Each structure stands twice: as C-alpha cells, then as structure tokens.
Amino acid sequence: MDFSTGYSEATEQAKIANVELSHLSIETGHFYMKDLTDGLEPIRTQFRRVQKLVDLYTEATRAEFGNSARVSTCFLIDDYFGPNTDPTEVLAKILGVAQEYGLTIDYLAREASCWESPQYVDGQPTGHSVPLAEMIASWIVAEPVPATTGGRPPDVESGWLCNGRRSSEYDSKQAMQLSEYRPSEELGRREHSIFLDVELWNENIRKDGSKNIRWSCPYLASIWQLLRLGMVRYDGGPVVQPQPRGTGWPERWWEMPSVVQLNPKAAPFAAYQTLSILPQSYLKIEHAVRMILDHVHLDEELVAQTLARGAREGVEIPRELTRRLQHVFINEVSVRPVDGA
C-alpha cells in the first residue's frame, strides 16, 4: 500500500505552531486491555512501584533543570486492541488504584488515537479525524540496502521495516545457485549484528472483499512517543490538544478525545524527553519503537524550532529522537508474605 501521497506537504504549507513543552513526560505504565478487565491486583502491583519511580525521576529532573522544572505524567489506554470494553469500568479501576497509591496521572490517552486522532475546536469535536497512522507512515524512510535485487516491494508498502539486509535480499532468479546461506545483516553494526524486522501493519480481507489495515502495537507506540515529544503537526497545528475532563465518561472509547487532561494544574503533555515505566513484556516492543523512530523523517523546521526552544531554556536537545527516550522495565521480583504472618 502506498502512503506517500496526501501528507508530506501538510506542515510545509502552513506556519508551524509552537506547543508548550515540559522537561519530562512520564508514562506511568501500560496494560493490555485483558489485564485491565481481569482484576485489580496487576494494577496494584505495578502502580505501587510506579509511584516511587515517578517521585524518584521527578526529583532527578528538578535536580538537573532546577526546582521549576516541568514534569507531567500520562497513561495510555489499550483501546485500539480492546475497543469493546466499558470505559467507565476500566477507568474506575485505573484511577481508583492510582489514587490508592498517591499516583497522580495528569493525562489519559487512547491508543486508537495514534491511528486516527479526532479533532476539537474550542473544546468541541469537529467530526473530523486526522489519519495519523497513515500520515506517519509516509514519513518513514527505509535504509537503502546496496546491491539488492528489487524483487521485494519497498518496506512501507510491504508492511515491514528492518534495520539492515534480510537474508532474502541476497536472493535472485538464480537463488538455487547460491553456494551458501547468508544470514541477515544489521547495517551500521559494530562487531556483530542485532537484526530486527518489525511488522508495521497487515491487511485483513473483509467478507465484502474490501481491505482493512491492522496497525501493529510497536508502530502505534512509536506514534505515541512522537506525540509525547511534540513532534507531530497537521496543517501546521498540533494533532493532539489535551481536552479537559468532563462529567462522567462516554459509553464508547471513540467518543473520548485523544488525550484527556485529568489534572487542571498539570505541566504540558508534550516534553523535551520521555520516560516510559513499563512491564518487562514491553521490552521487545520498545526495541522495535526505537528502530521505527530511527527511520522517521521529521520536518526540519519543526526540529529546528524544538532545538531553539530548548536552547532558550538552557536545555540541550539531541536531534535524534531516540536519544530523548528513557525506559524503565519493571521486573516481577517482590516481597513474598511469610506464612502465618
């Protein structure tokens, strides 16, 4: 599928708007929807540790950038892969346990909004959504692999992206004449290759013959990082603008804004750098996220604007997105209650 048309000029034809930035955005965990519907203990176990880590990294950020350093927290809901759940029930669990452990969640975001982001004007939905996943796909530039046969479609059209040369890239019409197997090879490797091949999306055929794109978790998570870094614009303006929490929750996830601001006094949602506190099961996903982001070509004016903004505040920002990311993966070692205690 070709994503190259319709989006590449979106920011080039309009003045790029500034967005407010915190010094650090902390993701306070992530759960698969089935974990959120199973019970409270998995949430309690994670939030008990996360609260201490949030305090630790908030203190470290203020030690680095001063007591006025801006730190915001967020939580991403897995509604893209679990849309048929009750928002009221799920959010009551998340926010209830967070309050139980004194964990402040400033912003609540929906993963499905990394696919399509509903737009708001003056707090009201416009009925228009930005096809965010398709737009970002048009920004991905695969690494050129020398001396390939051209027998495989470009990465973004195939739905896959890798950090090097696949073993299949050595194939030719005379594949049977190859004298030995050649393994996959990482481009820019050091002594040895760490080859990674990531599925960005796949296509499902509906009963009526039409095609439906299913975006992968690593790809949506990479868009999530771009939003948290404030590095996405559409027609010059920010794609995501946090909306204040209203009274109650809607019956369906898609009726919620992309990002809901729970804390009226919160520092800005987007930040110069991000920290994601996640279960260890997300390590592979975040490895894939970093590789994807290394292949995203950002608007140069937007990059320059962000670097200049940081410089005015005495913050040195690397151009490479992945050098602005931090991760903490929580293990499952914990205190075991003593029998009879």
MOKAMO-V324539 format. One record per residue. N is the residue number from 1. PHI is phi as a letter, one per 40 degrees, with the letter a starting at -180 (NA if undefined). PSI is psi in degrees with one decimal (999 if undefined). OMEGA is omega as a letter, one per 30 degrees, with the letter a starting at -180 (none if undefined). Layout:
n->N phi->PHI psi->PSI omega->OMEGA
n->N phi->PHI psi->PSI omega->OMEGA
This chain:
n->1 phi->NA psi->141.4 omega->a
n->2 phi->b psi->117.8 omega->l
n->3 phi->b psi->14.1 omega->a
n->4 phi->c psi->-13.2 omega->a
n->5 phi->b psi->147.8 omega->l
n->6 phi->g psi->-15.4 omega->a
n->7 phi->b psi->-24.8 omega->a
n->8 phi->c psi->-25.9 omega->a
n->9 phi->c psi->6.8 omega->a
n->10 phi->d psi->-40.0 omega->a
n->11 phi->c psi->-14.1 omega->a
n->12 phi->c psi->-24.6 omega->a
n->13 phi->c psi->-2.0 omega->a
n->14 phi->b psi->152.9 omega->l
n->15 phi->c psi->133.7 omega->a
n->16 phi->c psi->121.1 omega->a
n->17 phi->c psi->144.6 omega->l
n->18 phi->c psi->149.5 omega->l
n->19 phi->b psi->148.4 omega->l
n->20 phi->c psi->141.1 omega->a
n->21 phi->b psi->136.0 omega->l
n->22 phi->c psi->171.5 omega->l
n->23 phi->c psi->-30.7 omega->a
n->24 phi->a psi->134.1 omega->l
n->25 phi->b psi->122.3 omega->a
n->26 phi->b psi->119.2 omega->l
n->27 phi->c psi->120.8 omega->a
n->28 phi->c psi->29.8 omega->l
n->29 phi->h psi->169.0 omega->l
n->30 phi->a psi->138.1 omega->l
n->31 phi->b psi->143.6 omega->l
n->32 phi->c psi->149.8 omega->a
n->33 phi->d psi->-34.8 omega->l
n->34 phi->c psi->-30.1 omega->l
n->35 phi->c psi->-32.9 omega->a
n->36 phi->c psi->-24.0 omega->a
n->37 phi->c psi->-10.9 omega->a
n->38 phi->c psi->-41.1 omega->a
n->39 phi->i psi->-173.6 omega->a
n->40 phi->c psi->-24.2 omega->a
n->41 phi->c psi->-43.5 omega->l
n->42 phi->c psi->-36.5 omega->l
n->43 phi->c psi->-43.0 omega->l
n->44 phi->c psi->-46.1 omega->a
n->45 phi->d psi->-44.0 omega->a
n->46 phi->c psi->-46.3 omega->a
n->47 phi->c psi->-29.6 omega->l
n->48 phi->d psi->-39.9 omega->l
n->49 phi->c psi->-38.4 omega->a
n->50 phi->c psi->-39.8 omega->a
n->51 phi->d psi->-41.0 omega->l
n->52 phi->c psi->-37.4 omega->l
n->53 phi->c psi->-37.0 omega->l
n->54 phi->c psi->-44.3 omega->l
n->55 phi->c psi->-42.3 omega->a
n->56 phi->c psi->-48.3 omega->a
n->57 phi->c psi->-28.3 omega->l
n->58 phi->c psi->-44.0 omega->l
n->59 phi->c psi->-41.1 omega->l
n->60 phi->c psi->-37.5 omega->l
n->61 phi->c psi->-40.5 omega->l
n->62 phi->c psi->-32.0 omega->l
n->63 phi->c psi->-32.7 omega->a
n->64 phi->c psi->-44.4 omega->a
n->65 phi->b psi->2.0 omega->l
n->66 phi->h psi->160.9 omega->a
n->67 phi->c psi->-19.5 omega->l
n->68 phi->c psi->8.3 omega->l
n->69 phi->d psi->140.9 omega->a
n->70 phi->c psi->124.5 omega->l
n->71 phi->b psi->128.5 omega->l
n->72 phi->b psi->156.9 omega->l
n->73 phi->b psi->153.1 omega->a
n->74 phi->a psi->164.9 omega->l
n->75 phi->a psi->132.2 omega->a
n->76 phi->b psi->124.3 omega->l
n->77 phi->c psi->134.9 omega->a
n->78 phi->c psi->56.9 omega->a
n->79 phi->c psi->-15.7 omega->l
n->80 phi->c psi->-42.1 omega->a
n->81 phi->c psi->-3.5 omega->l
n->82 phi->a psi->60.0 omega->a
n->83 phi->c psi->-23.8 omega->a
n->84 phi->c psi->49.3 omega->l
n->85 phi->b psi->165.2 omega->a
n->86 phi->c psi->111.7 omega->a
n->87 phi->d psi->-39.3 omega->a
n->88 phi->c psi->-44.2 omega->a
n->89 phi->c psi->-46.8 omega->a
n->90 phi->c psi->-45.7 omega->a
n->91 phi->c psi->-30.8 omega->l
n->92 phi->c psi->-39.1 omega->l
n->93 phi->c psi->-50.7 omega->a
n->94 phi->c psi->-52.7 omega->a
n->95 phi->c psi->-31.1 omega->l
n->96 phi->c psi->-46.0 omega->l
n->97 phi->c psi->-37.6 omega->l
n->98 phi->d psi->-43.9 omega->l
n->99 phi->c psi->-36.4 omega->l
n->100 phi->d psi->-36.2 omega->a
n->101 phi->b psi->10.7 omega->l
n->102 phi->g psi->26.3 omega->a
n->103 phi->c psi->117.7 omega->l
n->104 phi->c psi->120.8 omega->l
n->105 phi->b psi->110.4 omega->a
n->106 phi->c psi->-39.3 omega->a
n->107 phi->b psi->137.3 omega->l
n->108 phi->b psi->124.3 omega->a
n->109 phi->b psi->154.9 omega->l
n->110 phi->b psi->130.3 omega->a
n->111 phi->c psi->-31.9 omega->l
n->112 phi->c psi->-21.8 omega->l
n->113 phi->c psi->-13.4 omega->l
n->114 phi->c psi->-11.5 omega->l
n->115 phi->c psi->-59.4 omega->l
n->116 phi->b psi->126.2 omega->a
n->117 phi->b psi->112.2 omega->l
n->118 phi->c psi->142.4 omega->a
n->119 phi->b psi->145.8 omega->a
n->120 phi->b psi->146.5 omega->l
n->121 phi->b psi->122.3 omega->a
n->122 phi->f psi->39.1 omega->l
n->123 phi->g psi->1.8 omega->a
n->124 phi->b psi->138.3 omega->l
n->125 phi->c psi->139.3 omega->a
n->126 phi->c psi->-13.4 omega->a
n->127 phi->g psi->0.2 omega->l
n->128 phi->b psi->140.5 omega->l
n->129 phi->b psi->146.3 omega->l
n->130 phi->c psi->123.6 omega->l
n->131 phi->c psi->76.7 omega->a
n->132 phi->c psi->-43.9 omega->a
n->133 phi->c psi->-41.4 omega->l
n->134 phi->c psi->-39.6 omega->a
n->135 phi->c psi->-47.1 omega->a
n->136 phi->c psi->-34.4 omega->l
n->137 phi->d psi->-32.8 omega->l
n->138 phi->c psi->-11.3 omega->l
n->139 phi->c psi->-7.9 omega->a
n->140 phi->c psi->129.1 omega->l
n->141 phi->b psi->113.8 omega->a
n->142 phi->c psi->152.5 omega->l
n->143 phi->c psi->131.9 omega->l
n->144 phi->c psi->129.1 omega->l
n->145 phi->b psi->119.1 omega->a
n->146 phi->c psi->148.7 omega->l
n->147 phi->f psi->37.8 omega->l
n->148 phi->c psi->164.4 omega->a
n->149 phi->c psi->-17.6 omega->a
n->150 phi->g psi->10.6 omega->a
n->151 phi->c psi->-7.2 omega->a
n->152 phi->b psi->140.5 omega->l
n->153 phi->c psi->158.6 omega->l
n->154 phi->d psi->151.7 omega->a
n->155 phi->d psi->-51.7 omega->a
n->156 phi->c psi->-29.2 omega->l
n->157 phi->c psi->-31.0 omega->a
n->158 phi->c psi->-16.7 omega->a
n->159 phi->g psi->7.6 omega->a
n->160 phi->b psi->151.0 omega->l
n->161 phi->a psi->134.8 omega->a
n->162 phi->b psi->170.1 omega->a
n->163 phi->b psi->24.9 omega->a
n->164 phi->a psi->-144.4 omega->a
n->165 phi->b psi->121.8 omega->l
n->166 phi->c psi->156.6 omega->l
n->167 phi->c psi->-30.5 omega->a
n->168 phi->c psi->-19.4 omega->a
n->169 phi->c psi->-16.5 omega->l
n->170 phi->c psi->-12.3 omega->a
n->171 phi->c psi->155.4 omega->l
n->172 phi->a psi->-176.0 omega->l
n->173 phi->c psi->-22.0 omega->l
n->174 phi->b psi->37.7 omega->a
n->175 phi->d psi->-34.6 omega->a
n->176 phi->c psi->-12.8 omega->a
n->177 phi->c psi->-5.6 omega->l
n->178 phi->c psi->133.9 omega->a
n->179 phi->c psi->-21.9 omega->a
n->180 phi->a psi->157.6 omega->l
n->181 phi->c psi->137.8 omega->l
n->182 phi->b psi->122.0 omega->a
n->183 phi->c psi->165.6 omega->l
n->184 phi->c psi->153.2 omega->a
n->185 phi->b psi->128.4 omega->l
n->186 phi->c psi->130.7 omega->l
n->187 phi->c psi->140.2 omega->a
n->188 phi->g psi->19.4 omega->a
n->189 phi->c psi->166.2 omega->l
n->190 phi->c psi->-109.5 omega->a
n->191 phi->c psi->-38.1 omega->a
n->192 phi->b psi->158.8 omega->a
n->193 phi->c psi->142.5 omega->l
n->194 phi->b psi->90.3 omega->a
n->195 phi->c psi->134.8 omega->a
n->196 phi->b psi->128.3 omega->l
n->197 phi->b psi->118.6 omega->a
n->198 phi->b psi->131.9 omega->l
n->199 phi->c psi->119.0 omega->l
n->200 phi->c psi->-38.0 omega->a
n->201 phi->a psi->164.1 omega->l
n->202 phi->a psi->169.1 omega->a
n->203 phi->b psi->133.3 omega->l
n->204 phi->b psi->140.8 omega->l
n->205 phi->c psi->119.9 omega->l
n->206 phi->c psi->170.2 omega->a
n->207 phi->c psi->-29.7 omega->a
n->208 phi->c psi->2.7 omega->l
n->209 phi->g psi->-9.7 omega->l
n->210 phi->c psi->161.0 omega->a
n->211 phi->b psi->142.6 omega->l
n->212 phi->b psi->124.2 omega->l
n->213 phi->c psi->132.5 omega->l
n->214 phi->b psi->111.0 omega->a
n->215 phi->c psi->146.0 omega->a
n->216 phi->c psi->158.5 omega->l
n->217 phi->d psi->-46.4 omega->l
n->218 phi->c psi->-37.4 omega->a
n->219 phi->c psi->-44.9 omega->l
n->220 phi->c psi->-36.2 omega->l
n->221 phi->c psi->-31.7 omega->l
n->222 phi->c psi->-36.3 omega->l
n->223 phi->c psi->-37.9 omega->l
n->224 phi->d psi->-42.7 omega->l
n->225 phi->c psi->-39.6 omega->l
n->226 phi->c psi->-41.1 omega->l
n->227 phi->c psi->-41.2 omega->a
n->228 phi->c psi->-26.6 omega->l
n->229 phi->c psi->-1.2 omega->l
n->230 phi->g psi->32.8 omega->a
n->231 phi->b psi->24.2 omega->l
n->232 phi->b psi->131.4 omega->l
n->233 phi->b psi->155.8 omega->l
n->234 phi->b psi->122.5 omega->a
n->235 phi->f psi->34.6 omega->l
n->236 phi->g psi->-20.0 omega->a
n->237 phi->b psi->163.2 omega->l
n->238 phi->c psi->137.6 omega->l
n->239 phi->c psi->-42.0 omega->a
n->240 phi->b psi->123.4 omega->l
n->241 phi->b psi->111.1 omega->a
n->242 phi->d psi->136.2 omega->l
n->243 phi->b psi->141.9 omega->a
n->244 phi->c psi->150.4 omega->l
n->245 phi->c psi->134.2 omega->l
n->246 phi->c psi->-159.5 omega->l
n->247 phi->c psi->118.9 omega->a
n->248 phi->g psi->178.4 omega->l
n->249 phi->b psi->149.9 omega->l
n->250 phi->c psi->168.4 omega->a
n->251 phi->c psi->-22.5 omega->a
n->252 phi->b psi->145.1 omega->a
n->253 phi->c psi->-40.0 omega->a
n->254 phi->c psi->-12.1 omega->l
n->255 phi->c psi->-7.6 omega->l
n->256 phi->c psi->150.3 omega->l
n->257 phi->c psi->165.1 omega->l
n->258 phi->d psi->-44.7 omega->l
n->259 phi->b psi->128.1 omega->l
n->260 phi->b psi->129.4 omega->l
n->261 phi->c psi->111.1 omega->a
n->262 phi->c psi->-33.9 omega->a
n->263 phi->b psi->109.3 omega->a
n->264 phi->c psi->-23.9 omega->a
n->265 phi->c psi->12.9 omega->a
n->266 phi->c psi->148.9 omega->l
n->267 phi->c psi->166.1 omega->a
n->268 phi->d psi->148.9 omega->a
n->269 phi->c psi->-50.9 omega->a
n->270 phi->c psi->158.0 omega->a
n->271 phi->a psi->164.5 omega->l
n->272 phi->c psi->-31.3 omega->a
n->273 phi->a psi->157.6 omega->a
n->274 phi->b psi->151.0 omega->l
n->275 phi->b psi->127.1 omega->l
n->276 phi->b psi->119.3 omega->l
n->277 phi->b psi->110.6 omega->a
n->278 phi->b psi->157.9 omega->l
n->279 phi->c psi->158.3 omega->a
n->280 phi->c psi->-21.5 omega->l
n->281 phi->c psi->-14.5 omega->a
n->282 phi->c psi->1.1 omega->a
n->283 phi->c psi->-44.4 omega->l
n->284 phi->c psi->-39.9 omega->a
n->285 phi->c psi->-44.2 omega->a
n->286 phi->c psi->-28.9 omega->l
n->287 phi->c psi->-45.2 omega->l
n->288 phi->c psi->-39.3 omega->l
n->289 phi->d psi->-46.1 omega->a
n->290 phi->c psi->-38.0 omega->l
n->291 phi->c psi->-42.0 omega->l
n->292 phi->c psi->-46.8 omega->a
n->293 phi->c psi->-29.3 omega->l
n->294 phi->c psi->-15.7 omega->a
n->295 phi->b psi->3.5 omega->l
n->296 phi->c psi->124.2 omega->l
n->297 phi->c psi->113.3 omega->a
n->298 phi->c psi->156.4 omega->l
n->299 phi->c psi->126.0 omega->a
n->300 phi->c psi->-35.4 omega->l
n->301 phi->c psi->-38.6 omega->l
n->302 phi->c psi->-42.6 omega->l
n->303 phi->c psi->-46.9 omega->a
n->304 phi->c psi->-38.7 omega->l
n->305 phi->c psi->-42.2 omega->a
n->306 phi->c psi->-42.1 omega->l
n->307 phi->c psi->-40.8 omega->a
n->308 phi->c psi->-37.5 omega->l
n->309 phi->c psi->-44.3 omega->l
n->310 phi->c psi->-41.6 omega->a
n->311 phi->c psi->-37.3 omega->l
n->312 phi->c psi->-24.0 omega->l
n->313 phi->b psi->6.3 omega->a
n->314 phi->g psi->27.1 omega->a
n->315 phi->b psi->121.0 omega->l
n->316 phi->c psi->122.1 omega->a
n->317 phi->b psi->124.7 omega->l
n->318 phi->c psi->148.3 omega->l
n->319 phi->c psi->-36.2 omega->a
n->320 phi->c psi->126.5 omega->a
n->321 phi->c psi->-41.4 omega->a
n->322 phi->c psi->-16.9 omega->l
n->323 phi->c psi->0.1 omega->l
n->324 phi->b psi->3.8 omega->a
n->325 phi->b psi->143.9 omega->l
n->326 phi->b psi->150.4 omega->l
n->327 phi->b psi->142.0 omega->l
n->328 phi->b psi->120.3 omega->l
n->329 phi->b psi->117.9 omega->a
n->330 phi->c psi->128.7 omega->l
n->331 phi->c psi->-177.7 omega->a
n->332 phi->b psi->19.6 omega->l
n->333 phi->c psi->127.8 omega->a
n->334 phi->a psi->170.8 omega->a
n->335 phi->c psi->130.6 omega->l
n->336 phi->c psi->126.9 omega->l
n->337 phi->c psi->139.7 omega->l
n->338 phi->c psi->131.1 omega->a
n->339 phi->d psi->130.1 omega->l
n->340 phi->g psi->-2.7 omega->a
n->341 phi->c psi->999 omega->none
